[in-house]
Amino acid sequence: MTTTKNTAPAAPAAPATTPAPVTTPASASAPVLTRCAEAEICADPSSTMTLLADSAPGEGGFTVYRSTFAAGAPGAPAHFHTRAWELFFVIGGSLRVLVGEEVTVLGAGDFLAVPPHTPHAFAAAPGSEADVLCVFAPGMDRFDYLRLLGSVMRGETAPGAIAASSERFDNHYVDSPAWRAALAGDGA
């Protein structure tokens, strides 16, 4: 994932210089406006994340970003959060999701809200791209997590940094036989 300024909606961004991290306040006390041209982009070969609004832990508020996955993009492995709901609105394409032990596919216009402590995973559905608006409520300081994930994917940071950050980012990975079976059905 490379961090850059947004210059085109939903298209994977080319590697570029990383600007200074920006966190948009997302609290109940002030309106939040993020212009498309000013949104930070995190991208890798299979997905692009447009960072829209992020509140620090303890401020309430929300975290919002848009994820665009290429066909066959891996998405996120099975995990859960202890403090926040994770919300998904599919703008276009199809998103395969795990909720608990059930795997289903969401299409354009579908909405899913995953409560705390519920294992879930997601990826572009087989043979499809996915364009998804993701929201965490309350906000969880997710932009730093997405930047860390990009650093690991680029080989700049050891993969163990993700596990070491689980409490800070409230991202706890779990094993899911149902998700493994769904991925194995794809030949993954």
N, C-alpha and C positions, 0 to 999 in steps of 0.2 A: 504494500500500500504506500503510495506516495501522496504527500500532502501538497495541495496546490489550490489556487483560487478557481472557482467555478466559472468556466467559460462556455460550456454547452450542457444542456440538461441531459442527465442520465447516460451520457456516453463515457466509456472508460477513459480516464485521464492519463496522459502521458507523464512519465516521470519528470519532475520539475523541482526547483528549489523549494524547501520547506519554509513557509512563513512562520512568524511567531505564533504560538498557540493562542487561539481566541476562544473564550468562553462567553457565550451570550447569557446574561442573567435571565433566569426563567423562574421568577418568584411571583407570588400573588400580588406583590406591591407595585409592579411596573409592567407596562405593555412590552411585548417582545416583537421586534420586526427584524427579520433577516432577509435581505435582498439576495436574489439568486446569484447575481454577479459578485457578491461579497462573501458567499458561503464558502467555507473551507471544504475541500474535497480530499478524501482518502481513497486511493484506488490501488488495485492489484490487477493481474491479468484477467480475473474472473468476476470482479465486482467493483462497484463504485459506491461510496457512501458520501452523501452531501450532508454536512453537519449544520443543523439549523438552530438549535437552542439547547443549552445545557445548564443545569443549576447544580451548585455544589451540594454535597451531602448535608443534610440537616436544614436546608433552606426550603424544603417542600418543592414546589414547582414541578418541573418536568424536564425530560431530555427528549429531543426529537431529532431524528435524522432520516434521510431517504436512502434506501439501499436498492441498487440495481444489480441484479445477478445475471451473468451470461448463462446460456443454456449449459447445463452440467456443472454449474458452480457449486462448490461444496457447502456453503452456508455455515451454520453453527452446529457443533456437536451437541449431544444431550447435556443439558445443564438446568439449573434453577436459580432463582433469586430469593433471598429471605425477606427483603424489605420493599420490593417494588413490584407492581404489575408491569408486564410487558405487553404492549398493544401492537397489533399488526393490521394495517389497511392495505390491501392489494390494489395498487393503481393500475397495473397491467400485467399480463402474463399469468403464470401459475406458480404458486408457492406450496411446496410439500412441507407439512408440519407434523411434528410429534407433539401431542399433549397428553401427559400421563403415559399411557402405553398404547394410545390410539394414534395411528398415522392416517392423515387425510390430506387432500389437496384443496387449497383455496384458489379461487379464480378472481378475475378483475371485479372489484366492487365488494368483495368479501372482507369481513372484519373479524378479528379474533382478539380476545383479551385473556391473557394468561395470569392467574393470580400468583402471589408469592408461594413458594414451596412446591410448585408444580413443575416436574421435569418437562422440558420441551426442547425441541430442536427444529431447524428449518433449513431448507435449501430450495433452489429452483427445482420445479418438478421436472421429471425426465423429459427431455426434448423441448423444454420451454425456458424462456427467459422469465425473470420476475422483477417487477418494479414495486417496491413496498415502502410505505411510510411506517416507521417504527417509533414508538413512544414509550418512555419509562415514566411511571408516576408512583411515588414522587421521584424527582430527578436524582440521578445516581452518579454524576461525574463521569459519564460514559465516554466523552470525547477523549479523555486521557487513555481509557481502555482501548478504544479503537486505534489510537496512535501507537500504543504499545503492541497491539496485535500486528499492525503494519510493520513495525520494526522487527518483530520476530519473523514475519513472513519474508522480509527482505534479507534475513540472516544477520541483521545488525545487533540483535539481542538474543540471548539464549532462550530456547523454548520454556525452560523452567521458570522464567519470569512471569509467565501467564499464571501458572499454579501458585507462585508466591504472591500474586496480586489478588487472589480470590476473595479475601475479606475486604480489602479496600474497594474493589469494584463490585462486590456482592455477586460474583459469578462463580458458581460451584458446579463443576463438571461431574456427571454421573454416567454409569453404564446403562444402556437401554437395549435389551435384546430386540425389542420391536423396531427401534431405529436401525440397529445393525442389520436386521433381516430386510428392511426396506432398502437399505443401501446395497446389500448383497444381491437383491433382485435386479439391480441396475448393472451388476457386474463390477461394482465399486469395491 
